[in-house]
């Protein structure tokens, strides 16, 4: 049977202590680090994707049990299952999945979980709706909610709508966390891939106020001469 117990059995069948140690370091699980206390069992993302695909009809109450787990890979599979549920479902299932996601952000608590899902669920749901929730999330004390707000705008970018990314990044110019700087810079770079004029209009107004990491990520693909001009404040 393809139930929660079977899913967990298959997931733990892929556990690898060596990989778990590497992942624990990579995702900063030490004391005082952003992933403090997170527990890894050493299952890869491709393995997790395959399991989520196999069990994609799992009930949302069981997905919730996975999402509340202390084990990172269980939460990862839960996130992948929510993405499947949203993408495969009708309007009712999409609304239910979106609401469930935002009610459980305390468990979406590392950057991989956010980056694999925020644009595919939150961004996709809000694409033709009011986006005030994104700007509320940028003011959250929870770093992962702030990152959800940024990454959610990737869905808008992919649909050639850039205003939400610009607004969210403007809200986060004074954010003090490196993971937010990286995410915002990444999204600005994605805007620039599609509309360099839009990105540069924002940068020329704000680049001197931007955290250095955000700026570096945003201009990563610029020609060397222009990149140096931004970094040296000569524009």
N, C-alpha and C positions, 0 to 999 in steps of 0.2 A: 504493500500500500504506500502511496505517496503522501504520507502524513508528516507531522512535525517530528515524531520519533524517528522515522526513516530518514528524514532530511539530516537530522543531527548525527545519526549513525554514519551516513555517507560523508558528512563534513569532517567528522573526527577521524574517519578512515584516511583522510589526506593529511592529518596532522604531522608536523615535522619539527622536532625540537631545535634543529640547527637553524631552520628558517625562522622559527619563532624568536630566537635570540636576535637574529639580524633585524627582523621587523620591529622588535621592541626598541632597539636602538634607533632605527630609522624614523620611527614615529614618536620619538622623544617621550618615553614612558617613565623616565626617572623622576625623582622627587624635585618638585619645583618646575618641571617642564610642562609643556602644554598638554601632553598626553599622559600625565602622571596617573599611574595605577591601571592603565589599560592593559589587558591580558591578551596575548597572542598565542595561537597554537600552531602557527606556521603553515596556513593554507594560502595558496596564491590567488590572485584576482581571477585569472582564467579558470581555475578550478571552482572558485566561488560562483563565477558567471554560469558555468555549466550546471552546477547544482540548482541555482536559481531558475534557470531555464527548464530544468527537469521538473521542478516543483512549483511552477508558476501559478498553479491554481490553488495554492495554499490559502486558507481562509485568513482574513485580515486579523482576526483575534490571535491566530497562531503567529502571524508576522509580528504582531505586537509583543508576543512572548520572546521572540528572537531579538527584537529591537531593544528590549529591556535587559538583555544579557550583559554580563560583565566581560564576556569573550568578544573580542573585536570582530573576528570572522563571522560570528553569529549575527552581529549588528550589520556587517557588510552584506551578508546574504539577505537580510531583511530589507535593506535599502534597495538592493537589486530587484527583489520581489515587488517592492512598492513601485519601482519604475516600470516593471512589466505590467503591473496592475493598472497603472495610469495609462500607459500607452495602448494597452489592449482593450481597455474598458470604454463604455459609453459615458454620457454626461454625468450620470449619477455616480458611477464608480470613480470617475475623475475627481468630482467634487469631494467625495468621501475620502479618497486617497490624499488629496491636497490638504483637507482639514486635519486628517490623521497626522500627516507629516508635520504640520506647523504646531500641533498639540504635543508633539514628542521630540522637539528639537534638543531637549536635554540629553537625549541618547544619540543624536547625530553629532558626535563630539570628537571628530577628528577630520582633518582636511580631505582625506580620501572619500569619506562618507558624504561630505558636502559636495565635493567636486563631481562625484558620480551621479548626483541626483538633483541638485538644486535647480538647474536650468531645465531639466527634463520633467520635473513635477511643478515646482513653484513658478518658474519662468513660463512654462508652457501653459499653465492654467491662467496666468495673469496677462497673457499676450494681448487679449482683446478686452481686458477688464481694468478696473481701477487699481492702481499700483501703490496706493498709500502705505500698504503693509510693508513694502520694501523699505520705505524711508523710516518707518517705525522700527524695523529691524536694525537699521544702521545706528540707531541710538541705544541698542540693547547693551547691557553689561556683559552679555554672553558673546564671546568672540566668534563662536560658531554660527550664531544667528546673524552677526554682522557679515560673516563670510557667505552665508546663504544669500543675503541680500545682493552681494556683489555678483556671485556666480549665477544667480537666477537671471541676471540681465544678459547672459550669454545667449539665451533663447531669443531675446529681442535683437541682439546683434546679428544672429544668424538669419533673421528676417528683415535685416536692413533698417532697423529702428534703433537709433543711438541715444536718444534723449534720456532714457532711463539709466543707462550706464553712466552718462555724464552727470546726471543728478546724484546718483548713488555715490560715485567717486568724489563729487564735490562735498558731500556730507562727511566723507571719511578722510579728508585731507589732514585732519588733526588727530586721527587715530594713532594710538601708541604701540600697536602690535605689528610685528614684522609680517605675520601671515596675512594680515589685512592689506598691508602695503603691496605684497606680492600679488595677491588676488586682484586688487584694483589696477595695478600696473599691467597685469596680464590681460584684463578685460579692455583696457585702453588700447593695448597693442592689437587686440582682435578688432576693435573699431577701426584702427588705422589700416589694417589689411584690406578693409572694404571701403573705407572713406578716410584717406589720409588727411584731407582738408578738415574733417570734423575733429579728428584727434589733435591736429596741430592748433586748431582754433582754441581748443580747451587748454592745451599745453602752454601756449604763449601767454595765456591769461594767468595760469596757475602754477607753472613749473617751479617758480622760485619759492612757492609755499609748500610744494609737495615733499613728502618724505623721500629721502634719497633712493631708497629701494624701490618705491613706487615709480619714480622717474626712470630709474635704470631699466626696469621691466618694460615700461611703456615705450621706451626709445630703442629697445634692444635691436630691432631690425633696421634702424635708420642708417644712412650712410655715415661712415666714420666722422667725417668733417662736421656734419650737422649734430651728430650725437655728442661730440666734444663741445660744441657751442652751447648745447643745452646744459651739459654737466658743468661747464665753466661759467654759466650765467651770462653769456654774451649775445643772447637773442633779445 
